[in-house]
Amino acid sequence: MDQNIFFEKIFSKPVEIWRIALFSLQIENDRPSVGLGFDITDFPDILPKKWEGKGYNTCRMGIDCHRIQDLRVQNIPVREVFFVKITKENS
């Protein structure tokens, strides 16, 4: 079972990441790795004390993918919410 301790602290139910607003894409060829920074449509329902009263209205997060062997990037929309599918293939 996949678990994410951070998500479990700020969301009372599982969150499915499928619609995102991409704000950064970093590709490092010397590692090789890809980093995605994005906003999701769900907003945490269990806010940490340090976040309360700050006026936050979106949940921003990131994911780093390492040991990339075959990368294809297509049709990155600008300032739009779009659908994402991230898959892991075991070799």
PyMOL Python script that loads the backbone (N, CA, C, O; Angstrom):
from pymol import cmd

cmd.read_pdbstr("""\
ATOM      1  N   MET A   1       0.840  -1.174   0.000  1.00  0.00           N
ATOM      2  CA  MET A   1       0.000   0.000   0.000  1.00  0.00           C
ATOM      3  C   MET A   1       0.887   1.239   0.000  1.00  0.00           C
ATOM      4  O   MET A   1       1.825   1.338   0.792  1.00  0.00           O
ATOM      5  N   ASP A   2       0.589   2.185  -0.891  1.00  0.00           N
ATOM      6  CA  ASP A   2       1.319   3.451  -0.931  1.00  0.00           C
ATOM      7  C   ASP A   2       0.764   4.372   0.142  1.00  0.00           C
ATOM      8  O   ASP A   2      -0.451   4.492   0.301  1.00  0.00           O
ATOM      9  N   GLN A   3       1.663   5.024   0.881  1.00  0.00           N
ATOM     10  CA  GLN A   3       1.241   5.974   1.898  1.00  0.00           C
ATOM     11  C   GLN A   3       2.073   7.229   1.775  1.00  0.00           C
ATOM     12  O   GLN A   3       3.235   7.178   1.369  1.00  0.00           O
ATOM     13  N   ASN A   4       1.484   8.345   2.123  1.00  0.00           N
ATOM     14  CA  ASN A   4       2.192   9.605   2.153  1.00  0.00           C
ATOM     15  C   ASN A   4       1.859  10.280   3.464  1.00  0.00           C
ATOM     16  O   ASN A   4       0.742  10.761   3.657  1.00  0.00           O
ATOM     17  N   ILE A   5       2.820  10.319   4.361  1.00  0.00           N
ATOM     18  CA  ILE A   5       2.591  10.846   5.700  1.00  0.00           C
ATOM     19  C   ILE A   5       2.161  12.309   5.642  1.00  0.00           C
ATOM     20  O   ILE A   5       1.271  12.714   6.389  1.00  0.00           O
ATOM     21  N   PHE A   6       2.775  13.109   4.771  1.00  0.00           N
ATOM     22  CA  PHE A   6       2.407  14.517   4.675  1.00  0.00           C
ATOM     23  C   PHE A   6       0.944  14.674   4.267  1.00  0.00           C
ATOM     24  O   PHE A   6       0.212  15.446   4.886  1.00  0.00           O
ATOM     25  N   PHE A   7       0.512  13.959   3.241  1.00  0.00           N
ATOM     26  CA  PHE A   7      -0.882  14.044   2.793  1.00  0.00           C
ATOM     27  C   PHE A   7      -1.832  13.656   3.914  1.00  0.00           C
ATOM     28  O   PHE A   7      -2.870  14.291   4.103  1.00  0.00           O
ATOM     29  N   GLU A   8      -1.479  12.618   4.654  1.00  0.00           N
ATOM     30  CA  GLU A   8      -2.354  12.144   5.729  1.00  0.00           C
ATOM     31  C   GLU A   8      -2.478  13.157   6.858  1.00  0.00           C
ATOM     32  O   GLU A   8      -3.442  13.108   7.622  1.00  0.00           O
ATOM     33  N   LYS A   9      -1.528  14.070   6.978  1.00  0.00           N
ATOM     34  CA  LYS A   9      -1.592  15.098   8.018  1.00  0.00           C
ATOM     35  C   LYS A   9      -2.474  16.277   7.632  1.00  0.00           C
ATOM     36  O   LYS A   9      -3.019  16.950   8.506  1.00  0.00           O
ATOM     37  N   ILE A  10      -2.623  16.539   6.334  1.00  0.00           N
ATOM     38  CA  ILE A  10      -3.385  17.722   5.917  1.00  0.00           C
ATOM     39  C   ILE A  10      -4.703  17.410   5.196  1.00  0.00           C
ATOM     40  O   ILE A  10      -5.523  18.305   4.987  1.00  0.00           O
ATOM     41  N   PHE A  11      -4.904  16.153   4.820  1.00  0.00           N
ATOM     42  CA  PHE A  11      -6.161  15.729   4.193  1.00  0.00           C
ATOM     43  C   PHE A  11      -6.776  14.608   5.015  1.00  0.00           C
ATOM     44  O   PHE A  11      -6.082  13.669   5.407  1.00  0.00           O
ATOM     45  N   SER A  12      -8.080  14.703   5.279  1.00  0.00           N
ATOM     46  CA  SER A  12      -8.756  13.657   6.063  1.00  0.00           C
ATOM     47  C   SER A  12      -9.156  12.455   5.212  1.00  0.00           C
ATOM     48  O   SER A  12      -9.525  11.409   5.746  1.00  0.00           O
ATOM     49  N   LYS A  13      -9.082  12.603   3.885  1.00  0.00           N
ATOM     50  CA  LYS A  13      -9.420  11.499   2.985  1.00  0.00           C
ATOM     51  C   LYS A  13      -8.389  11.448   1.863  1.00  0.00           C
ATOM     52  O   LYS A  13      -7.691  12.435   1.630  1.00  0.00           O
ATOM     53  N   PRO A  14      -8.279  10.326   1.169  1.00  0.00           N
ATOM     54  CA  PRO A  14      -7.300  10.209   0.076  1.00  0.00           C
ATOM     55  C   PRO A  14      -7.537  11.253  -1.016  1.00  0.00           C
ATOM     56  O   PRO A  14      -8.675  11.610  -1.320  1.00  0.00           O
ATOM     57  N   VAL A  15      -6.448  11.729  -1.591  1.00  0.00           N
ATOM     58  CA  VAL A  15      -6.499  12.734  -2.648  1.00  0.00           C
ATOM     59  C   VAL A  15      -5.974  12.110  -3.929  1.00  0.00           C
ATOM     60  O   VAL A  15      -4.884  11.537  -3.952  1.00  0.00           O
ATOM     61  N   GLU A  16      -6.753  12.224  -4.989  1.00  0.00           N
ATOM     62  CA  GLU A  16      -6.327  11.725  -6.291  1.00  0.00           C
ATOM     63  C   GLU A  16      -5.781  12.897  -7.096  1.00  0.00           C
ATOM     64  O   GLU A  16      -6.473  13.893  -7.309  1.00  0.00           O
ATOM     65  N   ILE A  17      -4.545  12.769  -7.538  1.00  0.00           N
ATOM     66  CA  ILE A  17      -3.939  13.845  -8.322  1.00  0.00           C
ATOM     67  C   ILE A  17      -4.133  13.523  -9.796  1.00  0.00           C
ATOM     68  O   ILE A  17      -3.536  12.589 -10.331  1.00  0.00           O
ATOM     69  N   TRP A  18      -4.980  14.318 -10.437  1.00  0.00           N
ATOM     70  CA  TRP A  18      -5.244  14.087 -11.857  1.00  0.00           C
ATOM     71  C   TRP A  18      -5.450  15.396 -12.607  1.00  0.00           C
ATOM     72  O   TRP A  18      -5.176  15.458 -13.805  1.00  0.00           O
ATOM     73  N   ARG A  19      -5.920  16.437 -11.941  1.00  0.00           N
ATOM     74  CA  ARG A  19      -6.025  17.759 -12.573  1.00  0.00           C
ATOM     75  C   ARG A  19      -5.035  18.667 -11.866  1.00  0.00           C
ATOM     76  O   ARG A  19      -5.109  18.847 -10.650  1.00  0.00           O
ATOM     77  N   ILE A  20      -4.112  19.236 -12.620  1.00  0.00           N
ATOM     78  CA  ILE A  20      -3.091  20.084 -12.016  1.00  0.00           C
ATOM     79  C   ILE A  20      -2.894  21.357 -12.827  1.00  0.00           C
ATOM     80  O   ILE A  20      -3.254  21.431 -14.002  1.00  0.00           O
ATOM     81  N   ALA A  21      -2.322  22.345 -12.178  1.00  0.00           N
ATOM     82  CA  ALA A  21      -1.862  23.554 -12.852  1.00  0.00           C
ATOM     83  C   ALA A  21      -0.343  23.565 -12.676  1.00  0.00           C
ATOM     84  O   ALA A  21       0.155  23.822 -11.580  1.00  0.00           O
ATOM     85  N   LEU A  22       0.374  23.292 -13.731  1.00  0.00           N
ATOM     86  CA  LEU A  22       1.829  23.191 -13.699  1.00  0.00           C
ATOM     87  C   LEU A  22       2.451  24.575 -13.560  1.00  0.00           C
ATOM     88  O   LEU A  22       2.107  25.484 -14.315  1.00  0.00           O
ATOM     89  N   PHE A  23       3.371  24.746 -12.594  1.00  0.00           N
ATOM     90  CA  PHE A  23       4.074  26.020 -12.494  1.00  0.00           C
ATOM     91  C   PHE A  23       5.567  25.877 -12.697  1.00  0.00           C
ATOM     92  O   PHE A  23       6.244  26.879 -12.930  1.00  0.00           O
ATOM     93  N   SER A  24       6.116  24.654 -12.617  1.00  0.00           N
ATOM     94  CA  SER A  24       7.535  24.489 -12.943  1.00  0.00           C
ATOM     95  C   SER A  24       7.815  23.084 -13.451  1.00  0.00           C
ATOM     96  O   SER A  24       7.180  22.111 -13.044  1.00  0.00           O
ATOM     97  N   LEU A  25       8.775  23.011 -14.343  1.00  0.00           N
ATOM     98  CA  LEU A  25       9.259  21.745 -14.895  1.00  0.00           C
ATOM     99  C   LEU A  25      10.773  21.858 -14.962  1.00  0.00           C
ATOM    100  O   LEU A  25      11.308  22.723 -15.656  1.00  0.00           O
ATOM    101  N   GLN A  26      11.461  20.981 -14.240  1.00  0.00           N
ATOM    102  CA  GLN A  26      12.916  21.017 -14.208  1.00  0.00           C
ATOM    103  C   GLN A  26      13.455  19.678 -14.694  1.00  0.00           C
ATOM    104  O   GLN A  26      13.067  18.623 -14.193  1.00  0.00           O
ATOM    105  N   ILE A  27      14.341  19.731 -15.662  1.00  0.00           N
ATOM    106  CA  ILE A  27      14.957  18.529 -16.194  1.00  0.00           C
ATOM    107  C   ILE A  27      16.457  18.625 -15.949  1.00  0.00           C
ATOM    108  O   ILE A  27      17.103  19.585 -16.367  1.00  0.00           O
ATOM    109  N   GLU A  28      17.001  17.630 -15.272  1.00  0.00           N
ATOM    110  CA  GLU A  28      18.435  17.584 -15.018  1.00  0.00           C
ATOM    111  C   GLU A  28      18.987  16.340 -15.702  1.00  0.00           C
ATOM    112  O   GLU A  28      18.717  15.214 -15.284  1.00  0.00           O
ATOM    113  N   ASN A  29      19.749  16.558 -16.738  1.00  0.00           N
ATOM    114  CA  ASN A  29      20.236  15.452 -17.543  1.00  0.00           C
ATOM    115  C   ASN A  29      21.407  14.716 -16.898  1.00  0.00           C
ATOM    116  O   ASN A  29      21.660  13.558 -17.231  1.00  0.00           O
ATOM    117  N   ASP A  30      22.122  15.361 -15.986  1.00  0.00           N
ATOM    118  CA  ASP A  30      23.278  14.701 -15.381  1.00  0.00           C
ATOM    119  C   ASP A  30      22.886  13.690 -14.313  1.00  0.00           C
ATOM    120  O   ASP A  30      23.743  12.912 -13.892  1.00  0.00           O
ATOM    121  N   ARG A  31      21.656  13.659 -13.858  1.00  0.00           N
ATOM    122  CA  ARG A  31      21.258  12.733 -12.791  1.00  0.00           C
ATOM    123  C   ARG A  31      20.665  11.439 -13.301  1.00  0.00           C
ATOM    124  O   ARG A  31      21.091  10.452 -12.703  1.00  0.00           O
ATOM    125  N   PRO A  32      19.862  11.222 -14.177  1.00  0.00           N
ATOM    126  CA  PRO A  32      18.845  12.059 -14.819  1.00  0.00           C
ATOM    127  C   PRO A  32      17.579  12.127 -13.952  1.00  0.00           C
ATOM    128  O   PRO A  32      17.174  11.130 -13.354  1.00  0.00           O
ATOM    129  N   SER A  33      16.972  13.297 -13.892  1.00  0.00           N
ATOM    130  CA  SER A  33      15.759  13.456 -13.095  1.00  0.00           C
ATOM    131  C   SER A  33      14.869  14.551 -13.679  1.00  0.00           C
ATOM    132  O   SER A  33      15.312  15.406 -14.446  1.00  0.00           O
ATOM    133  N   VAL A  34      13.603  14.491 -13.286  1.00  0.00           N
ATOM    134  CA  VAL A  34      12.611  15.477 -13.691  1.00  0.00           C
ATOM    135  C   VAL A  34      11.872  15.917 -12.438  1.00  0.00           C
ATOM    136  O   VAL A  34      11.467  15.086 -11.625  1.00  0.00           O
ATOM    137  N   GLY A  35      11.697  17.211 -12.282  1.00  0.00           N
ATOM    138  CA  GLY A  35      10.926  17.750 -11.166  1.00  0.00           C
ATOM    139  C   GLY A  35       9.731  18.522 -11.675  1.00  0.00           C
ATOM    140  O   GLY A  35       9.855  19.356 -12.572  1.00  0.00           O
ATOM    141  N   LEU A  36       8.571  18.242 -11.102  1.00  0.00           N
ATOM    142  CA  LEU A  36       7.343  18.944 -11.473  1.00  0.00           C
ATOM    143  C   LEU A  36       6.817  19.682 -10.253  1.00  0.00           C
ATOM    144  O   LEU A  36       6.671  19.087  -9.185  1.00  0.00           O
ATOM    145  N   GLY A  37       6.533  20.962 -10.399  1.00  0.00           N
ATOM    146  CA  GLY A  37       5.866  21.736  -9.362  1.00  0.00           C
ATOM    147  C   GLY A  37       4.483  22.075  -9.862  1.00  0.00           C
ATOM    148  O   GLY A  37       4.329  22.528 -10.997  1.00  0.00           O
ATOM    149  N   PHE A  38       3.463  21.864  -9.030  1.00  0.00           N
ATOM    150  CA  PHE A  38       2.100  22.058  -9.520  1.00  0.00           C
ATOM    151  C   PHE A  38       1.125  22.326  -8.380  1.00  0.00           C
ATOM    152  O   PHE A  38       1.404  22.035  -7.217  1.00  0.00           O
ATOM    153  N   ASP A  39      -0.026  22.887  -8.742  1.00  0.00           N
ATOM    154  CA  ASP A  39      -1.143  23.083  -7.827  1.00  0.00           C
ATOM    155  C   ASP A  39      -2.175  22.012  -8.130  1.00  0.00           C
ATOM    156  O   ASP A  39      -2.384  21.646  -9.286  1.00  0.00           O
ATOM    157  N   ILE A  40      -2.822  21.510  -7.076  1.00  0.00           N
ATOM    158  CA  ILE A  40      -3.908  20.554  -7.274  1.00  0.00           C
ATOM    159  C   ILE A  40      -5.234  21.237  -6.959  1.00  0.00           C
ATOM    160  O   ILE A  40      -5.259  22.287  -6.317  1.00  0.00           O
ATOM    161  N   THR A  41      -6.322  20.646  -7.408  1.00  0.00           N
ATOM    162  CA  THR A  41      -7.640  21.262  -7.217  1.00  0.00           C
ATOM    163  C   THR A  41      -8.170  21.074  -5.804  1.00  0.00           C
ATOM    164  O   THR A  41      -8.976  21.882  -5.344  1.00  0.00           O
ATOM    165  N   ASP A  42      -7.738  20.025  -5.101  1.00  0.00           N
ATOM    166  CA  ASP A  42      -8.185  19.816  -3.727  1.00  0.00           C
ATOM    167  C   ASP A  42      -7.420  20.738  -2.789  1.00  0.00           C
ATOM    168  O   ASP A  42      -6.254  21.052  -3.029  1.00  0.00           O
ATOM    169  N   PHE A  43      -8.086  21.172  -1.714  1.00  0.00           N
ATOM    170  CA  PHE A  43      -7.447  22.012  -0.708  1.00  0.00           C
ATOM    171  C   PHE A  43      -7.490  21.266   0.621  1.00  0.00           C
ATOM    172  O   PHE A  43      -8.510  20.660   0.950  1.00  0.00           O
ATOM    173  N   PRO A  44      -6.407  21.296   1.388  1.00  0.00           N
ATOM    174  CA  PRO A  44      -6.366  20.571   2.660  1.00  0.00           C
ATOM    175  C   PRO A  44      -7.516  20.966   3.588  1.00  0.00           C
ATOM    176  O   PRO A  44      -7.879  22.138   3.692  1.00  0.00           O
ATOM    177  N   ASP A  45      -8.075  19.965   4.255  1.00  0.00           N
ATOM    178  CA  ASP A  45      -9.140  20.244   5.219  1.00  0.00           C
ATOM    179  C   ASP A  45      -8.632  20.179   6.666  1.00  0.00           C
ATOM    180  O   ASP A  45      -9.398  20.412   7.602  1.00  0.00           O
ATOM    181  N   ILE A  46      -7.361  19.866   6.848  1.00  0.00           N
ATOM    182  CA  ILE A  46      -6.735  19.874   8.169  1.00  0.00           C
ATOM    183  C   ILE A  46      -5.507  20.785   8.060  1.00  0.00           C
ATOM    184  O   ILE A  46      -4.404  20.315   7.781  1.00  0.00           O
ATOM    185  N   LEU A  47      -5.701  22.066   8.278  1.00  0.00           N
ATOM    186  CA  LEU A  47      -4.601  23.011   8.122  1.00  0.00           C
ATOM    187  C   LEU A  47      -3.691  23.009   9.354  1.00  0.00           C
ATOM    188  O   LEU A  47      -4.177  23.051  10.484  1.00  0.00           O
ATOM    189  N   PRO A  48      -2.387  22.961   9.138  1.00  0.00           N
ATOM    190  CA  PRO A  48      -1.457  23.148  10.257  1.00  0.00           C
ATOM    191  C   PRO A  48      -1.615  24.562  10.822  1.00  0.00           C
ATOM    192  O   PRO A  48      -1.976  25.483  10.090  1.00  0.00           O
ATOM    193  N   LYS A  49      -1.354  24.734  12.089  1.00  0.00           N
ATOM    194  CA  LYS A  49      -1.498  26.045  12.749  1.00  0.00           C
ATOM    195  C   LYS A  49      -0.745  27.149  12.006  1.00  0.00           C
ATOM    196  O   LYS A  49      -1.244  28.268  11.878  1.00  0.00           O
ATOM    197  N   LYS A  50       0.466  26.830  11.512  1.00  0.00           N
ATOM    198  CA  LYS A  50       1.263  27.864  10.849  1.00  0.00           C
ATOM    199  C   LYS A  50       0.668  28.316   9.515  1.00  0.00           C
ATOM    200  O   LYS A  50       1.077  29.351   8.988  1.00  0.00           O
ATOM    201  N   TRP A  51      -0.288  27.565   8.956  1.00  0.00           N
ATOM    202  CA  TRP A  51      -0.936  27.947   7.708  1.00  0.00           C
ATOM    203  C   TRP A  51      -2.217  28.742   7.940  1.00  0.00           C
ATOM    204  O   TRP A  51      -2.686  29.428   7.032  1.00  0.00           O
ATOM    205  N   GLU A  52      -2.788  28.662   9.137  1.00  0.00           N
ATOM    206  CA  GLU A  52      -4.068  29.315   9.417  1.00  0.00           C
ATOM    207  C   GLU A  52      -3.932  30.834   9.332  1.00  0.00           C
ATOM    208  O   GLU A  52      -2.946  31.406   9.795  1.00  0.00           O
ATOM    209  N   GLY A  53      -4.932  31.476   8.734  1.00  0.00           N
ATOM    210  CA  GLY A  53      -4.970  32.921   8.640  1.00  0.00           C
ATOM    211  C   GLY A  53      -3.988  33.521   7.655  1.00  0.00           C
ATOM    212  O   GLY A  53      -3.799  34.737   7.646  1.00  0.00           O
ATOM    213  N   LYS A  54      -3.358  32.704   6.823  1.00  0.00           N
ATOM    214  CA  LYS A  54      -2.382  33.205   5.848  1.00  0.00           C
ATOM    215  C   LYS A  54      -3.015  33.552   4.503  1.00  0.00           C
ATOM    216  O   LYS A  54      -2.365  34.160   3.652  1.00  0.00           O
ATOM    217  N   GLY A  55      -4.271  33.170   4.306  1.00  0.00           N
ATOM    218  CA  GLY A  55      -4.949  33.473   3.050  1.00  0.00           C
ATOM    219  C   GLY A  55      -4.670  32.491   1.935  1.00  0.00           C
ATOM    220  O   GLY A  55      -4.959  32.778   0.773  1.00  0.00           O
ATOM    221  N   TYR A  56      -4.111  31.334   2.265  1.00  0.00           N
ATOM    222  CA  TYR A  56      -3.844  30.338   1.232  1.00  0.00           C
ATOM    223  C   TYR A  56      -5.154  29.847   0.627  1.00  0.00           C
ATOM    224  O   TYR A  56      -6.141  29.649   1.336  1.00  0.00           O
ATOM    225  N   ASN A  57      -5.155  29.649  -0.701  1.00  0.00           N
ATOM    226  CA  ASN A  57      -6.364  29.172  -1.363  1.00  0.00           C
ATOM    227  C   ASN A  57      -6.080  28.062  -2.369  1.00  0.00           C
ATOM    228  O   ASN A  57      -6.955  27.676  -3.144  1.00  0.00           O
ATOM    229  N   THR A  58      -4.859  27.558  -2.349  1.00  0.00           N
ATOM    230  CA  THR A  58      -4.511  26.468  -3.258  1.00  0.00           C
ATOM    231  C   THR A  58      -3.479  25.580  -2.590  1.00  0.00           C
ATOM    232  O   THR A  58      -2.783  26.007  -1.669  1.00  0.00           O
ATOM    233  N   CYS A  59      -3.381  24.358  -3.050  1.00  0.00           N
ATOM    234  CA  CYS A  59      -2.407  23.412  -2.504  1.00  0.00           C
ATOM    235  C   CYS A  59      -1.320  23.192  -3.552  1.00  0.00           C
ATOM    236  O   CYS A  59      -1.564  22.621  -4.615  1.00  0.00           O
ATOM    237  N   ARG A  60      -0.127  23.655  -3.229  1.00  0.00           N
ATOM    238  CA  ARG A  60       1.003  23.562  -4.153  1.00  0.00           C
ATOM    239  C   ARG A  60       1.930  22.449  -3.694  1.00  0.00           C
ATOM    240  O   ARG A  60       2.246  22.348  -2.509  1.00  0.00           O
ATOM    241  N   MET A  61       2.361  21.621  -4.621  1.00  0.00           N
ATOM    242  CA  MET A  61       3.255  20.522  -4.274  1.00  0.00           C
ATOM    243  C   MET A  61       4.180  20.198  -5.424  1.00  0.00           C
ATOM    244  O   MET A  61       4.111  20.817  -6.486  1.00  0.00           O
ATOM    245  N   GLY A  62       5.035  19.238  -5.211  1.00  0.00           N
ATOM    246  CA  GLY A  62       5.967  18.847  -6.249  1.00  0.00           C
ATOM    247  C   GLY A  62       6.286  17.370  -6.181  1.00  0.00           C
ATOM    248  O   GLY A  62       6.047  16.701  -5.176  1.00  0.00           O
ATOM    249  N   ILE A  63       6.822  16.891  -7.257  1.00  0.00           N
ATOM    250  CA  ILE A  63       7.236  15.493  -7.337  1.00  0.00           C
ATOM    251  C   ILE A  63       8.546  15.452  -8.120  1.00  0.00           C
ATOM    252  O   ILE A  63       8.700  16.134  -9.133  1.00  0.00           O
ATOM    253  N   ASP A  64       9.470  14.654  -7.641  1.00  0.00           N
ATOM    254  CA  ASP A  64      10.737  14.438  -8.339  1.00  0.00           C
ATOM    255  C   ASP A  64      10.792  12.994  -8.807  1.00  0.00           C
ATOM    256  O   ASP A  64      10.509  12.073  -8.042  1.00  0.00           O
ATOM    257  N   CYS A  65      11.154  12.804 -10.054  1.00  0.00           N
ATOM    258  CA  CYS A  65      11.272  11.468 -10.642  1.00  0.00           C
ATOM    259  C   CYS A  65      12.737  11.258 -11.019  1.00  0.00           C
ATOM    260  O   CYS A  65      13.324  12.065 -11.740  1.00  0.00           O
ATOM    261  N   HIS A  66      13.315  10.177 -10.529  1.00  0.00           N
ATOM    262  CA  HIS A  66      14.735   9.912 -10.752  1.00  0.00           C
ATOM    263  C   HIS A  66      14.924   8.671 -11.619  1.00  0.00           C
ATOM    264  O   HIS A  66      14.007   7.872 -11.808  1.00  0.00           O
ATOM    265  N   ARG A  67      16.139   8.535 -12.139  1.00  0.00           N
ATOM    266  CA  ARG A  67      16.506   7.414 -13.015  1.00  0.00           C
ATOM    267  C   ARG A  67      15.605   7.346 -14.246  1.00  0.00           C
ATOM    268  O   ARG A  67      15.152   6.271 -14.640  1.00  0.00           O
ATOM    269  N   ILE A  68      15.358   8.491 -14.837  1.00  0.00           N
ATOM    270  CA  ILE A  68      14.538   8.579 -16.048  1.00  0.00           C
ATOM    271  C   ILE A  68      15.308   7.956 -17.211  1.00  0.00           C
ATOM    272  O   ILE A  68      16.484   8.259 -17.413  1.00  0.00           O
ATOM    273  N   GLN A  69      14.651   7.095 -17.968  1.00  0.00           N
ATOM    274  CA  GLN A  69      15.289   6.469 -19.116  1.00  0.00           C
ATOM    275  C   GLN A  69      14.680   6.910 -20.434  1.00  0.00           C
ATOM    276  O   GLN A  69      15.385   7.031 -21.436  1.00  0.00           O
ATOM    277  N   ASP A  70      13.391   7.148 -20.441  1.00  0.00           N
ATOM    278  CA  ASP A  70      12.719   7.545 -21.674  1.00  0.00           C
ATOM    279  C   ASP A  70      11.712   8.617 -21.302  1.00  0.00           C
ATOM    280  O   ASP A  70      10.738   8.337 -20.605  1.00  0.00           O
ATOM    281  N   LEU A  71      11.933   9.828 -21.753  1.00  0.00           N
ATOM    282  CA  LEU A  71      11.080  10.950 -21.363  1.00  0.00           C
ATOM    283  C   LEU A  71      10.438  11.559 -22.596  1.00  0.00           C
ATOM    284  O   LEU A  71      11.102  11.836 -23.595  1.00  0.00           O
ATOM    285  N   ARG A  72       9.148  11.757 -22.504  1.00  0.00           N
ATOM    286  CA  ARG A  72       8.412  12.423 -23.572  1.00  0.00           C
ATOM    287  C   ARG A  72       7.563  13.509 -22.934  1.00  0.00           C
ATOM    288  O   ARG A  72       6.750  13.224 -22.054  1.00  0.00           O
ATOM    289  N   VAL A  73       7.739  14.734 -23.361  1.00  0.00           N
ATOM    290  CA  VAL A  73       6.968  15.869 -22.867  1.00  0.00           C
ATOM    291  C   VAL A  73       6.206  16.431 -24.050  1.00  0.00           C
ATOM    292  O   VAL A  73       6.796  16.818 -25.058  1.00  0.00           O
ATOM    293  N   GLN A  74       4.876  16.474 -23.915  1.00  0.00           N
ATOM    294  CA  GLN A  74       4.057  16.940 -25.030  1.00  0.00           C
ATOM    295  C   GLN A  74       2.997  17.916 -24.543  1.00  0.00           C
ATOM    296  O   GLN A  74       2.452  17.770 -23.448  1.00  0.00           O
ATOM    297  N   ASN A  75       2.719  18.897 -25.360  1.00  0.00           N
ATOM    298  CA  ASN A  75       1.550  19.767 -25.195  1.00  0.00           C
ATOM    299  C   ASN A  75       1.400  20.345 -23.794  1.00  0.00           C
ATOM    300  O   ASN A  75       0.348  20.193 -23.172  1.00  0.00           O
ATOM    301  N   ILE A  76       2.429  21.001 -23.294  1.00  0.00           N
ATOM    302  CA  ILE A  76       2.338  21.613 -21.981  1.00  0.00           C
ATOM    303  C   ILE A  76       1.512  22.892 -22.107  1.00  0.00           C
ATOM    304  O   ILE A  76       1.937  23.842 -22.764  1.00  0.00           O
ATOM    305  N   PRO A  77       0.334  22.920 -21.479  1.00  0.00           N
ATOM    306  CA  PRO A  77      -0.494  24.125 -21.575  1.00  0.00           C
ATOM    307  C   PRO A  77       0.069  25.239 -20.704  1.00  0.00           C
ATOM    308  O   PRO A  77       0.695  24.977 -19.677  1.00  0.00           O
ATOM    309  N   VAL A  78      -0.151  26.457 -21.110  1.00  0.00           N
ATOM    310  CA  VAL A  78       0.312  27.612 -20.356  1.00  0.00           C
ATOM    311  C   VAL A  78      -0.863  28.174 -19.550  1.00  0.00           C
ATOM    312  O   VAL A  78      -1.904  28.518 -20.109  1.00  0.00           O
ATOM    313  N   ARG A  79      -0.683  28.260 -18.246  1.00  0.00           N
ATOM    314  CA  ARG A  79      -1.679  28.837 -17.329  1.00  0.00           C
ATOM    315  C   ARG A  79      -3.052  28.189 -17.458  1.00  0.00           C
ATOM    316  O   ARG A  79      -4.073  28.876 -17.419  1.00  0.00           O
ATOM    317  N   GLU A  80      -3.077  26.903 -17.608  1.00  0.00           N
ATOM    318  CA  GLU A  80      -4.341  26.186 -17.688  1.00  0.00           C
ATOM    319  C   GLU A  80      -4.275  24.978 -16.763  1.00  0.00           C
ATOM    320  O   GLU A  80      -3.198  24.443 -16.500  1.00  0.00           O
ATOM    321  N   VAL A  81      -5.425  24.559 -16.276  1.00  0.00           N
ATOM    322  CA  VAL A  81      -5.508  23.304 -15.532  1.00  0.00           C
ATOM    323  C   VAL A  81      -5.590  22.194 -16.560  1.00  0.00           C
ATOM    324  O   VAL A  81      -6.364  22.279 -17.513  1.00  0.00           O
ATOM    325  N   PHE A  82      -4.797  21.157 -16.371  1.00  0.00           N
ATOM    326  CA  PHE A  82      -4.836  20.057 -17.326  1.00  0.00           C
ATOM    327  C   PHE A  82      -4.756  18.729 -16.599  1.00  0.00           C
ATOM    328  O   PHE A  82      -4.506  18.677 -15.395  1.00  0.00           O
ATOM    329  N   PHE A  83      -4.969  17.673 -17.334  1.00  0.00           N
ATOM    330  CA  PHE A  83      -4.973  16.329 -16.777  1.00  0.00           C
ATOM    331  C   PHE A  83      -3.580  15.737 -16.884  1.00  0.00           C
ATOM    332  O   PHE A  83      -2.887  15.928 -17.884  1.00  0.00           O
ATOM    333  N   VAL A  84      -3.176  15.020 -15.854  1.00  0.00           N
ATOM    334  CA  VAL A  84      -1.849  14.418 -15.829  1.00  0.00           C
ATOM    335  C   VAL A  84      -1.975  12.938 -15.491  1.00  0.00           C
ATOM    336  O   VAL A  84      -2.843  12.525 -14.722  1.00  0.00           O
ATOM    337  N   LYS A  85      -1.092  12.159 -16.083  1.00  0.00           N
ATOM    338  CA  LYS A  85      -1.007  10.743 -15.771  1.00  0.00           C
ATOM    339  C   LYS A  85       0.471  10.416 -15.619  1.00  0.00           C
ATOM    340  O   LYS A  85       1.247  10.558 -16.563  1.00  0.00           O
ATOM    341  N   ILE A  86       0.852   9.981 -14.435  1.00  0.00           N
ATOM    342  CA  ILE A  86       2.229   9.618 -14.152  1.00  0.00           C
ATOM    343  C   ILE A  86       2.255   8.124 -13.910  1.00  0.00           C
ATOM    344  O   ILE A  86       1.529   7.609 -13.059  1.00  0.00           O
ATOM    345  N   THR A  87       3.091   7.434 -14.657  1.00  0.00           N
ATOM    346  CA  THR A  87       3.169   5.986 -14.513  1.00  0.00           C
ATOM    347  C   THR A  87       4.590   5.554 -14.211  1.00  0.00           C
ATOM    348  O   THR A  87       5.558   6.207 -14.603  1.00  0.00           O
ATOM    349  N   LYS A  88       4.688   4.462 -13.522  1.00  0.00           N
ATOM    350  CA  LYS A  88       5.987   3.866 -13.246  1.00  0.00           C
ATOM    351  C   LYS A  88       6.014   2.487 -13.874  1.00  0.00           C
ATOM    352  O   LYS A  88       5.149   1.650 -13.615  1.00  0.00           O
ATOM    353  N   GLU A  89       7.004   2.268 -14.690  1.00  0.00           N
ATOM    354  CA  GLU A  89       7.152   0.963 -15.324  1.00  0.00           C
ATOM    355  C   GLU A  89       8.366   0.268 -14.736  1.00  0.00           C
ATOM    356  O   GLU A  89       9.464   0.822 -14.723  1.00  0.00           O
ATOM    357  N   ASN A  90       8.167  -0.919 -14.264  1.00  0.00           N
ATOM    358  CA  ASN A  90       9.290  -1.707 -13.726  1.00  0.00           C
ATOM    359  C   ASN A  90      10.012  -2.385 -14.864  1.00  0.00           C
ATOM    360  O   ASN A  90       9.392  -2.975 -15.748  1.00  0.00           O
ATOM    361  N   SER A  91      11.333  -2.296 -14.837  1.00  0.00           N
ATOM    362  CA  SER A  91      12.091  -2.915 -15.920  1.00  0.00           C
ATOM    363  C   SER A  91      12.689  -4.235 -15.501  1.00  0.00           C
ATOM    364  O   SER A  91      13.361  -4.889 -16.298  1.00  0.00           O
TER     365      SER A  91
END
""", "prot")
cmd.dss("prot")
cmd.show_as("cartoon", "prot")
cmd.util.cbc("prot")
cmd.orient("prot")
